[in-house]
Amino acid sequence: MTKRIHLDRKRISEKFKNRLFYSIFFFSIFLYQACKTPEKENEIKKSYANDLIKQEGMVLIQGGAFYMGTNEMEAYAVERPAVKRELNAFWMDETEVTNRQFAQFVEATGYLTVAERPVDWEELKLQLPPGTPKPDDADLEAGSLVFNPPSHAVPLEDVSLWWKWVVGANWRYPDGPGSDLQGKENHPVVHIAYEDAVAYADWVGKRLPTEAEWEYAAKAGRVNQRYAWGDEFKPAGVFMANTYQGEFPHRNLGEDGFSGTAPVKSFPPNDFGLYDMIGNVWELTSDWYDAITFSRIAGNAPALDSSVNLCYNPSNPFAKEKVIKGGSFLCADDYCINYRPSARQSQAYDSGTSNIGFRCVKDVE
């Protein structure tokens, strides 16, 4: 399979995309929502927390209706408008899949991740503008994108200034050759492409969440609140998620205790008992990315013509991308501000990076 670069933040010009290529790539409690007082809402949430049903590292997420997306004008356009959705109950992993868990899968199956295989140019070029010349063979060697912070402030429009294609980087060697997983067994596995996540999920008898399931679980019954835990980013001075503090991308203060990935369960769980739904690593979903999906659902835009493309990203029209959710340890208040349940980004289905992982869900039988 091929590998594509996830250009993680803002609209990138064609000139930059070529440059980057060659430089290597969420029963809910909503039945009472309309009449809740804040006191009653807190009482209901506390009751839900006390009644959590857990099984083999998973939490039962009761089904119900919720508003997906947001009407917050400070949010990105791809998150608007909020649309009502209804879901059946499902089980969701308490945490992101860890290095230890993924290693057990690989040991049992011999699976080789996308980042551990050479790039297939014939497939890669289908996602590039017609006529794009083939890169050097060295740029098609097995590898992945690694966050490589510059030593000084740089223009925030050019992500190639902090993302580097590293030959030999993969889930075993997250920073490339010379790095390892020692002491990181309980960190989320990274450098995982969509097919890798699906292979693991199949092996454990689970699947990846839809974007709606993921966001419903992340919001955990909260309505019109900016963050998964309320409207204050750091309530009572307490960090609630692993994000970026400082000046992005060159000066990470690590005030939350981490400058990279963190062990799962390092921060408090949300009201549904799920850990790290915000921050740490972006999480893959099963949905193809559509930049105006909520407008389509609301009837403000025509339906997506899937015969042309399974996804829609006006800044990357040739790409085949999946929705990722939750933000990561690289989300900063002076750059992307994606550490919110409604936040969404696109990720090429056939590549991973050092800040993308996943968790699984399972249908209720």
C-alpha positions in Angstrom: 0.0 0.0 0.0 1.0 3.6 -0.4 1.7 6.3 2.0 0.4 9.9 1.9 1.2 12.8 3.9 -1.4 14.3 6.2 -1.1 18.0 5.9 -2.5 18.5 9.4 -3.7 22.0 9.8 -4.5 24.6 7.2 -5.2 24.9 3.5 -1.9 24.3 1.7 -1.1 25.7 -1.6 -0.3 23.4 -4.5 3.2 24.7 -4.5 3.7 23.7 -0.9 2.1 20.3 -1.3 4.6 19.4 -3.9 7.5 20.7 -1.8 6.4 18.6 1.1 6.0 15.5 -1.0 9.4 15.7 -2.3 11.0 16.5 1.0 10.2 13.0 1.5 4.2 12.8 4.2 -16.6 10.7 19.3 -29.1 5.3 26.8 -27.3 9.1 26.5 -29.0 11.4 29.0 -30.5 13.7 26.4 -34.1 12.6 27.2 -34.1 15.4 29.8 -31.8 17.9 28.1 -34.4 20.6 27.3 -35.5 20.9 30.9 -32.2 20.4 32.8 -31.0 23.0 35.3 -27.2 23.0 35.8 -27.7 21.3 39.1 -29.9 18.6 37.6 -27.4 18.1 34.7 -24.6 17.6 37.1 -26.7 15.2 39.1 -27.6 13.2 36.0 -24.0 13.0 34.9 -22.8 11.9 38.4 -25.5 9.2 38.3 -24.3 8.1 34.8 -20.7 8.0 36.0 -21.7 5.8 39.0 -23.6 3.4 36.7 -20.9 3.0 34.1 -20.9 -0.5 32.6 -17.4 -1.7 31.8 -16.2 -4.9 30.1 -12.7 -5.9 29.1 -11.4 -2.4 28.9 -14.5 -1.0 27.1 -17.3 1.2 28.3 -20.9 0.9 27.3 -22.1 4.1 25.6 -25.9 4.3 25.8 -27.5 5.4 22.6 -29.5 8.6 22.1 -29.7 11.8 20.2 -27.2 14.7 20.2 -26.0 17.7 18.2 -23.0 16.9 16.1 -20.7 19.7 15.1 -21.1 23.2 16.5 -22.6 26.6 15.8 -19.7 28.3 17.6 -18.4 31.0 15.2 -14.9 30.7 16.6 -14.8 27.1 15.5 -13.6 26.1 12.0 -16.1 26.1 9.1 -15.8 22.4 8.6 -17.4 21.9 12.1 -20.5 23.9 11.3 -23.5 23.9 11.5 -24.5 21.7 14.4 -26.9 18.9 13.2 -29.0 16.5 15.1 -28.0 12.8 15.0 -29.3 9.7 16.7 -27.2 6.6 17.6 -27.7 3.1 18.9 -25.7 2.0 22.0 -22.2 0.8 21.4 -19.1 -0.3 23.4 -16.0 1.9 23.2 -12.4 1.3 24.3 -11.6 3.3 27.5 -8.3 4.3 26.0 -6.5 4.6 22.8 -4.8 1.4 21.6 -1.4 1.2 23.2 2.0 0.1 22.0 1.7 -3.0 24.2 -1.7 -4.0 22.7 -0.5 -3.4 19.2 2.6 -5.4 19.8 0.5 -8.4 20.9 -1.4 -8.2 17.6 1.8 -8.1 15.6 3.4 -10.9 17.5 0.3 -13.1 17.0 -0.2 -12.3 13.3 3.1 -11.1 11.9 1.3 -8.1 10.5 3.5 -5.4 8.8 2.1 -1.9 9.0 1.9 0.5 6.0 4.8 2.5 7.3 7.0 -0.6 7.2 6.4 -1.2 3.5 7.9 0.7 0.5 5.6 3.2 -1.2 3.8 2.0 -4.3 4.2 4.9 -6.7 1.4 3.5 -9.1 -1.1 4.0 -6.3 0.3 7.1 -4.8 0.2 9.0 -8.1 -3.6 8.5 -8.2 -3.9 10.9 -5.3 -1.7 13.6 -6.9 -2.4 16.1 -9.6 -2.0 14.6 -13.1 1.5 14.8 -14.5 3.2 14.9 -11.1 6.7 13.4 -11.7 7.8 10.3 -9.9 10.1 11.2 -7.0 13.5 9.7 -6.4 13.4 6.1 -5.2 14.9 7.2 -1.9 11.8 9.2 -1.2 9.7 6.0 -1.7 11.4 4.0 0.9 9.4 2.7 3.9 9.0 5.5 6.5 6.5 8.0 8.0 6.1 11.6 9.1 7.7 12.6 12.3 7.3 15.9 14.2 10.6 17.7 14.0 10.4 21.0 15.8 12.6 23.9 14.5 14.9 25.8 16.8 13.2 29.1 16.1 9.9 30.7 15.1 8.9 29.9 11.6 5.9 30.8 9.3 2.9 28.7 10.3 1.7 28.3 6.7 4.5 25.9 5.8 4.1 22.6 7.7 7.2 21.1 6.1 9.2 23.3 8.5 8.2 21.0 11.4 7.1 17.7 9.7 9.8 15.5 8.3 9.6 12.3 6.3 11.9 9.8 8.2 12.9 6.6 6.5 12.6 3.8 9.0 10.0 5.6 11.2 7.1 3.4 12.2 5.2 2.2 15.2 8.2 0.4 16.6 10.6 3.3 16.0 8.3 6.4 16.5 11.1 8.9 16.0 12.9 6.9 13.4 16.0 4.6 13.6 17.6 4.8 17.0 14.3 5.4 18.8 12.3 2.6 20.5 9.3 1.9 22.7 11.2 1.4 26.0 9.1 3.0 28.7 6.4 3.8 26.2 4.5 0.5 26.3 1.4 2.2 27.7 1.6 5.2 25.3 -0.8 5.2 22.3 0.6 3.5 19.2 1.3 5.9 16.4 2.3 5.9 12.7 -0.8 3.9 12.1 -2.6 4.1 8.7 -6.3 3.4 8.4 -5.8 -0.2 7.1 -3.5 -0.9 10.0 -6.2 0.2 12.5 -8.8 -1.9 10.7 -6.6 -4.9 10.7 -6.1 -4.6 14.5 -9.8 -4.0 15.1 -10.7 -7.1 13.0 -8.2 -9.2 15.1 -9.8 -8.2 18.4 -13.4 -8.5 17.0 -14.1 -4.8 17.0 -14.2 -1.9 14.5 -13.3 1.7 14.2 -15.9 4.3 15.4 -17.9 6.4 13.0 -17.3 10.2 13.3 -20.7 10.5 14.9 -20.0 7.8 17.5 -16.7 9.3 18.3 -18.0 12.8 18.8 -21.1 11.6 20.8 -18.8 9.7 23.2 -16.4 12.6 23.5 -19.2 15.1 24.3 -20.5 12.7 26.9 -23.9 14.4 27.2 -22.6 17.9 27.4 -24.4 20.5 25.3 -23.0 23.7 23.8 -19.7 23.5 25.8 -16.4 24.2 24.1 -14.4 21.4 25.6 -15.2 17.8 26.6 -15.1 18.9 30.2 -16.8 22.3 30.1 -16.1 25.8 28.8 -12.9 26.5 30.7 -9.7 25.0 29.2 -7.9 24.5 32.5 -10.5 24.4 35.3 -9.1 25.3 38.7 -5.7 25.3 37.1 -5.8 21.6 36.2 -4.8 20.4 32.8 -7.4 18.1 31.4 -5.6 16.8 28.3 -2.2 16.4 26.7 -1.9 19.4 24.4 0.8 21.9 23.4 1.8 24.8 25.7 4.3 27.5 24.5 5.0 28.9 21.1 4.2 26.4 18.3 6.1 24.7 16.8 9.5 25.6 18.2 9.0 26.1 22.0 7.0 23.4 23.8 6.9 24.2 27.6 5.4 20.9 28.5 3.5 22.5 31.3 1.0 19.6 31.3 3.9 17.2 32.1 4.4 16.0 28.6 6.1 17.3 25.4 5.1 14.3 23.3 2.6 11.4 23.7 1.6 10.5 27.3 0.7 7.2 28.9 -3.0 6.5 28.5 -5.1 7.5 31.6 -2.6 10.3 32.5 -5.5 12.8 32.5 -9.1 12.6 34.0 -11.7 10.7 32.1 -14.8 12.4 30.6 -18.3 12.0 31.9 -18.7 8.7 30.1 -15.5 7.2 31.6 -13.4 7.5 28.5 -9.7 8.7 28.7 -7.8 10.9 26.3 -10.7 11.7 24.0 -9.1 15.1 23.7 -5.4 15.5 23.1 -2.6 13.0 23.2 -3.1 11.7 19.7 -5.6 12.3 16.9 -7.9 9.2 16.5 -8.9 7.6 13.3 -12.6 7.1 12.4 -14.2 5.0 9.7 -15.8 8.0 7.9 -14.4 9.4 4.6 -13.6 13.1 5.0 -16.1 15.7 3.7 -15.3 19.3 4.4 -19.0 20.3 4.2 -20.7 17.2 5.5 -22.8 19.2 8.1 -24.0 21.6 5.5 -25.0 18.7 3.4 -26.9 17.1 6.3 -28.6 20.4 7.1 -29.7 20.7 3.4 -27.5 23.6 2.7 -25.3 21.9 0.1 -25.9 19.1 -2.5 -25.2 15.5 -1.6 -21.6 14.3 -2.2 -21.1 12.6 -5.6 -19.3 9.5 -4.4 -18.9 8.3 -8.0 -16.4 11.1 -8.4 -14.6 10.8 -5.0 -15.4 9.2 -1.7 -14.3 12.3 0.1 -14.3 16.0 -0.4 -11.5 18.3 0.5 -11.2 21.5 -1.6 -7.6 22.0 -0.6 -6.6 18.5 -1.6 -9.1 17.4 -4.3 -7.2 14.2 -5.4 -6.8 12.8 -1.9 -8.6 9.9 -0.3 -8.9 10.9 3.3 -10.5 9.7 6.6 -11.8 11.8 9.4 -9.6 12.1 12.5 -10.9 13.5 15.8 -9.7 14.8 19.2 -6.6 16.7 18.5 -3.1 15.8 19.8 -0.2 16.8 21.9 0.6 19.2 19.0 -2.6 21.2 19.3 -1.8 24.7 20.5 -3.8 27.8 21.3 -1.7 29.9 19.0 -2.1 27.5 16.0 -4.8 24.9 15.5 -7.0 24.8 18.7 -8.4 21.4 17.8 -8.6 20.1 21.3 -12.4 20.2 21.2 -15.0 17.4 20.5 -16.4 19.0 17.4 -13.0 19.5 15.8 -12.2 17.4 12.8 -9.4 17.0 10.3 -8.6 14.9 7.3 -5.9 12.2 7.1 -4.8 10.3 4.0 -6.2 6.7 4.4 -2.8 5.2 3.5 -0.5 6.9 5.9 0.2 7.7 9.5 2.2 10.2 11.5 3.8 10.5 14.9 0.6 12.1 16.4 -2.1 9.8 15.0 -3.5 6.7 16.8 -6.9 5.1 17.3 -9.3 3.3 19.6 -12.0 0.8 18.8 -15.7 0.3 19.3 -18.0 -2.8 19.2 -21.7 -3.2 18.5 -24.0 -4.1 21.3 -25.3 -7.6 20.7 
